[in-house]
Amino acid sequence: MNTEKLIDETKQGETLQLKNNKKNTRKLFIESYGCQMNFSDSEIVASILTNQGFNTTSQLEEADLVLINTCSIRDKAEQTVRKRLEKFNAVKKINPGMKVGVLGCMAERLKHKFLEEEKIVDLVVGPDAYKDLPNLLEEVDAGREAVNVILSKEETYADVSPVRLGGNGVTAFVSITRGCDNMCTFCVVPFTRGRERSRDPQSIVNEINNLWNQGYKEVTLLGQNVDSYLWYGGGLKKDFKNASEIQKATATNFAKLLDLVATAQPNMRFRFSTSNPQDMTENVLHTMAKHKNICNYIHLPVQSGSTRILEAMNRQHTREEYIQLINKIRTILTDCAISQDIIAGFPTETEEDHQETLSLMEYVKYDFGFMFMYSERPGTMAARKLTDDIPLETKKRRLNEIITLQQKHSAYRTRQFIGKTVEVLIEKESKRSNEHWSGRTPQNTVVVFPKENYKPGDFVMVKIDEATSATLIGKAVGQK
Ligand code: SF4
């Protein structure tokens, strides 16, 4: 596809106009929890409401409408939301006109029950119903409660230009798929985000061109399961089998989409998240190898190192198949960083299963990971079929062993960079020093170095002198 043509299709400064529109009089306070998908959705919501007369505010006390975008992945995430709603109760005493709404996965999971359980809530909106917010707000303004938790077969919000909330003006998320068809037995996502559907590649390229025109230098393509991205003209992934021959022949899968975006903006960096081992293809790896601007970093959740537990989780791959994929990645992308998701203490997990997780980690030596204890989620297959039988103390001990081993491997990985010169995209000021910039390598490792005359958005070559398990420390040796 010809990039010049693509650039002409995007109107300059569109998103800018939307932010803080002087004509808008109402104030929206929006807060997000959970995965990057939720943060990206909040930018969609802010865009829809900016067209309804709202400006975003960071002052809770002055808000006309308070929206909390919720996560349901673990019980702790839901408890966090309930505590936050208690806080809103206190604010409502000084701002009685304030309306409160809940969005996201917990809203979808609880539906009308949310109104019964949390009296402060006026509005409950599921992840596929944000375009109905204007109607729902009319209900709320009329003093009626409002709920829309219908999951969609088409909705991808492709026609909504997100309002970038906060952020650093250098990196941004662009969602490419919604929902998930993989029914992992521990996961609520298929119930709270519905069936998989992919977004029109043209609208993805338009959004990326728009971001480039606004000075963004890196985009992360987002989806619960990006590897199963498949555009064939709209509709659910599962209905692809009924597509026409021409639709099948012209379909865009994830490898093609990566090739398209990397070609459309050759100076922009691209990342993607989240991958699923059972759906990742070798084509994706070769496309990453072909384009220098696609970062050599893959987030590849494994959850467990035991094939018996992977079966109980309904993960459609064995330990051996996962290792084969790791070997392929290491062969095709020699300096690729890999991170993981691991669950400790899944029902029926034995000490042997746990040892298999540790030995798999020893084999891969992940760069970093996200590790949690199993949290039973209502409505999931595991909750219905399996007893949460691993004692809390055992879960904690196993999780600690996994985290400790990961820290050892993270330090091993970062030590490899000492003495080397790496490419860093400056994102912001270092949290620890206002004399230092912070950015990331293509391998997604954080680097901190003295500011000198560089600025956010610059690609800088940095010589690494020291390393902690999470951060590289160095000195700039020149612009890329
Ligand atoms: S792939 Fe599995 S864990 Fe990931 S969102 Fe889908 S069902 Fe959940």
Residues whose N, C-alpha, C, O or C-beta is under 5 A from the ligand:
A	BS01	SF4	C180 N182 M183 C184 C187 V189 P190 Q224 N225 N276
